[in-house]
Amino acid sequence: MIALQFGLSIAFFVLFIGYFLAGDSRKRIKLSIALTIALSALCLSSLFKKDESGQWKITIKPGLDLRGGTQFLLELAGNTTRSSLDQAVEVIRKRVDSVGVAEPVIQPVGEKRIIVQIPGVSEADKTSYRHQLERVAKLEFAMVHPETERLTEKSRGPAPQIPIDYQILKLRDRQANGQVNETPIVVRRRSEISGKSVANAFRSVDQLGRAVVIIEFNSDGREKFGRLTEQNIGKRMAIILDGEVYSAPVIRSAIYGSCEISGGNMSPTEAEELASVLKNPLENPVSIVDERGVDPSLGASSVRSGFLAGWVSIVAVGLFALVYYRWLGLVS
């Protein structure tokens, strides 16, 4: 589709130049018709996009008034203030907007609840939206104990023998066949860098073509991450999200740029969701206390009548312009 749009743009540009260079009025009329067709084709091509399955789908998404959808009632945990509620509303709005939802309704209710209405949610998408809405996305970078293998072997006994300033977390690694392996790993309780240092996150691919998430730090985060990696070359650093270790790579050199989260065989959709929540972390945990369907505010008959009226108007105006102005009417 990009190649088609590029070709149409070149054709439109050539025809546009040719229109002004043409001296014959008849030739100008023909070029103006060709310009109209090329511009219409270019506009129509922007309405279609390939999904992850490779199928072409229209990019215009009807809102709640046309399709209905799903309503989630969220509740913030702990003591909340007006600022924390407003922060949660803004974060959830950014997360939903990153998915490309048309006209979602997101508004606070009372002192600690938020209503989220999303149009046209299929059953398959509900799990993804629940995950997006509830995830806190607390990101931490902490050093791994140099003797983690020996300490985790001991921890399988009756009394875990680990230093008081360390803790045992699970390093999850999902295989290509979908099987998830959990390995205990000993990491420092105090994190070296938190998610507050993250300026941006986006989906990418590694050298093997696997989906990953690239994290970009703010100026303070870049300095901290650079010093941390410079002082711990040859040691392992755990990348922790919501208490779960995504990866624990060995630091090979000082890094004053971006950081990569692989997480083990993430799908492109999962990587996109992870990037979205990392860019928009929540200060307070959120839970879904109610979920229900929302009917469209406009009935099916009203929608059909609106579409019919629109098409009749377009045809009527086009016929009038063609009859009254002839060729110039067709161009207009």
HUVENTA-V172128 format. One record per pair of residues at least 24 apart in sequence whose ideal C-beta (glycine too) atoms are under 6 Angstrom apart, sorted by the first residue. I is the first residue (numbers start at 1). J is the second residue. D is the distance in whole Angstrom. If there is no record, write none. Layout:
i,j,d
I,J,D
I,J,D
This chain:
i,j,d
4,45,6
5,45,5
8,38,6
8,41,6
8,42,4
11,38,5
12,38,5
12,39,6
29,327,5
32,331,5
33,331,6
36,331,6
61,102,4
63,102,5
63,103,4
63,119,5
64,117,6
64,119,4
65,296,6
65,297,4
65,298,5
66,296,6
66,303,6
67,119,5
67,120,4
67,296,6
68,294,5
68,295,5
68,296,4
69,118,5
69,119,4
69,120,6
69,121,5
69,294,5
70,118,6
70,121,4
71,117,5
71,292,5
71,294,5
72,116,4
72,133,6
72,288,5
72,291,5
73,115,6
73,289,5
73,290,4
74,114,4
74,286,5
74,288,6
75,112,6
75,113,5
75,287,6
75,289,5
76,112,5
76,284,5
76,286,6
77,284,6
77,285,4
78,284,6
80,112,5
84,283,6
84,284,6
87,283,6
88,282,6
89,114,6
91,280,4
91,282,5
94,280,4
95,132,5
95,276,5
95,280,5
98,276,4
117,294,6
132,273,6
134,286,6
135,277,5
136,242,6
136,282,5
136,285,5
137,277,4
137,278,6
137,281,4
138,242,5
139,195,3
139,241,6
140,191,4
140,194,6
140,240,4
141,192,5
141,193,4
142,187,5
142,188,5
142,191,5
142,238,5
143,188,5
143,237,6
144,187,5
144,236,4
144,238,5
144,248,5
145,186,4
148,185,5
148,186,4
151,186,5
152,184,4
162,186,6
165,189,6
169,245,5
171,245,4
171,248,6
173,264,4
174,264,5
174,265,5
176,265,6
185,245,6
185,248,6
187,238,4
192,228,5
193,224,5
193,225,6
195,281,5
197,221,3
201,275,4
201,278,4
201,279,5
202,275,5
203,271,4
203,272,5
203,275,5
211,266,5
211,268,5
211,271,4
212,260,5
212,262,5
213,261,4
213,271,5
213,274,5
213,275,5
214,258,5
214,260,6
215,259,5
216,258,5
222,256,6
226,254,6
226,256,4
229,254,5
229,255,5
230,254,4
